[in-house]
């Protein structure tokens, strides 16, 4: 059996972070995912999909994503049911995220949200550059300051690696940089 979901969309509101009685973090949010086709009036439609994410990844999601943030989610569909206040059975469907990808740079959203252009897969963020601290107060965090000396020549994910050619208008690439 296969139960895999891959989604890319925008958050409809800020993630809601809570903790279980045993102290495990859980975040919930809704992702608006555009459909590939238009209706008869030519308007695009969207599906609004409930997402649940657990543990450290839930905390990172709540700290760095905001309403309108572009995010990628990989996970599985989970269904459930409960008895509502009126006594009727209520059925639920949600995606339990294994991976949440932050697909925009931190300051890309005009709403002032604190997005980070990295994924957090139930682990601490790592650029190979040592310990970095991520919190809501570090929105003006300068990437260059967080790199170790041997990482200074690396290009950030959201930067064009060919944007700054040398004086002759050529891009310097050594044989060590080539994947083949």
Legacy VTK file of the C-alpha trace (Angstrom):
# vtk DataFile Version 3.0
C-alpha trace
ASCII
DATASET POLYDATA
POINTS 180 float
0.000 0.000 0.000
1.118 3.549 -0.688
-0.073 6.656 1.137
2.113 9.585 0.023
1.172 13.223 -0.467
3.265 16.054 -1.906
1.752 19.537 -1.831
2.896 23.086 -2.571
0.716 25.979 -1.509
0.299 29.016 0.707
-0.742 29.113 4.347
-4.214 30.543 4.914
-3.338 31.734 8.438
-0.475 31.540 10.925
0.279 28.004 12.171
-1.270 27.116 15.527
1.328 25.589 17.882
0.265 23.538 20.900
1.851 20.986 23.191
0.500 17.605 24.262
0.288 16.884 28.016
3.583 15.003 27.670
5.256 18.078 26.132
5.330 17.069 22.443
4.899 20.024 20.058
2.170 19.841 17.398
1.363 22.536 14.851
-1.699 22.746 12.636
-2.235 24.917 9.592
-4.218 24.987 6.363
-2.512 25.018 2.982
-4.284 26.554 -0.028
-3.260 24.558 -3.102
-4.314 25.794 -6.553
-6.052 23.358 -8.857
-4.489 22.879 -12.284
-7.654 23.851 -14.138
-10.021 26.832 -14.169
-13.796 26.888 -13.743
-16.199 27.943 -16.519
-15.666 31.624 -15.686
-11.893 31.176 -16.135
-11.167 31.545 -12.426
-8.611 29.381 -10.663
-9.882 27.337 -7.748
-8.009 26.056 -4.733
-8.273 23.219 -2.265
-7.782 24.002 1.419
-5.935 21.124 3.035
-5.436 20.692 6.764
-1.850 19.878 7.761
-0.512 18.524 11.065
3.205 18.539 11.909
4.901 17.222 15.062
7.912 17.805 17.347
10.799 20.155 16.473
9.510 20.532 12.944
6.224 21.847 14.399
8.098 24.472 16.418
10.146 25.526 13.383
7.023 25.752 11.250
5.270 27.925 13.835
8.334 30.163 14.222
9.170 30.704 10.545
5.960 30.410 8.514
3.155 32.954 8.486
-0.092 33.538 6.647
0.674 33.703 2.919
3.993 31.825 3.178
4.768 29.434 0.331
5.457 25.958 1.690
5.950 22.441 0.411
4.610 19.543 2.443
5.363 15.864 2.104
3.486 13.371 4.220
0.548 10.988 4.390
-3.242 11.308 4.471
-4.898 10.402 7.740
-8.633 10.122 8.310
-10.537 10.022 11.567
-13.866 10.719 13.171
-15.375 11.951 16.412
-18.828 12.653 17.825
-19.727 16.331 17.483
-21.493 18.450 20.098
-24.809 17.752 18.399
-24.220 13.982 18.652
-23.517 13.504 14.930
-20.365 11.765 13.752
-17.844 14.200 12.226
-15.293 12.828 9.744
-11.865 14.431 9.349
-9.152 14.214 6.710
-5.717 15.770 7.164
-2.137 15.408 5.980
0.375 14.375 8.625
3.580 16.043 7.434
6.897 14.215 7.422
8.649 17.189 5.845
7.804 20.887 5.575
9.847 22.890 3.063
10.048 26.674 3.486
10.025 27.766 -0.159
10.545 31.519 0.162
13.305 33.626 1.652
12.615 34.975 5.103
11.642 38.521 4.016
9.783 37.613 0.800
6.340 38.009 2.334
5.213 41.626 2.676
3.343 40.706 5.855
6.636 40.700 7.756
6.545 36.962 8.409
9.705 35.163 9.340
10.140 32.547 6.653
13.308 30.570 6.215
14.331 29.051 2.885
15.197 25.629 4.232
13.544 22.430 5.248
13.411 21.002 8.709
12.960 17.249 8.740
12.655 16.585 12.477
16.217 17.813 12.967
18.116 20.994 13.634
18.903 23.162 10.595
22.343 22.572 9.200
24.369 24.350 6.562
27.576 22.623 7.571
28.541 25.925 9.144
28.253 25.157 12.829
25.543 26.074 15.283
23.027 28.627 14.136
20.290 30.072 16.298
16.840 30.565 14.823
14.181 32.504 16.652
11.568 35.081 15.783
13.811 37.871 17.006
16.472 37.058 14.420
14.523 38.193 11.363
17.425 40.394 10.310
19.847 37.470 10.636
22.718 37.904 8.186
23.631 34.608 6.531
27.269 35.615 6.019
27.756 36.090 9.765
26.532 32.553 10.469
28.944 30.821 8.093
32.151 29.223 9.219
35.323 30.454 7.494
35.479 27.431 5.180
31.909 28.076 3.976
32.340 31.720 2.859
32.378 30.922 -0.885
29.035 29.106 -0.872
25.995 30.725 -2.476
22.726 30.932 -0.554
19.840 28.867 -1.875
17.854 31.968 -2.857
20.746 33.670 -4.692
21.716 33.307 -8.338
25.180 31.680 -8.397
25.927 33.319 -11.768
24.813 36.851 -10.849
28.324 38.161 -10.087
30.773 37.239 -12.867
34.426 38.228 -12.631
35.960 41.292 -14.284
36.110 39.584 -17.711
32.384 38.779 -17.577
33.017 35.070 -16.991
31.977 32.862 -14.121
34.867 31.244 -12.242
34.238 27.496 -11.919
36.928 25.062 -10.841
36.964 21.355 -11.710
36.208 20.628 -8.059
32.864 22.455 -8.402
31.642 20.252 -11.265
29.508 17.206 -10.398
31.034 15.053 -13.150
LINES 1 181
180 0 1 2 3 4 5 6 7 8 9 10 11 12 13 14 15 16 17 18 19 20 21 22 23 24 25 26 27 28 29 30 31 32 33 34 35 36 37 38 39 40 41 42 43 44 45 46 47 48 49 50 51 52 53 54 55 56 57 58 59 60 61 62 63 64 65 66 67 68 69 70 71 72 73 74 75 76 77 78 79 80 81 82 83 84 85 86 87 88 89 90 91 92 93 94 95 96 97 98 99 100 101 102 103 104 105 106 107 108 109 110 111 112 113 114 115 116 117 118 119 120 121 122 123 124 125 126 127 128 129 130 131 132 133 134 135 136 137 138 139 140 141 142 143 144 145 146 147 148 149 150 151 152 153 154 155 156 157 158 159 160 161 162 163 164 165 166 167 168 169 170 171 172 173 174 175 176 177 178 179
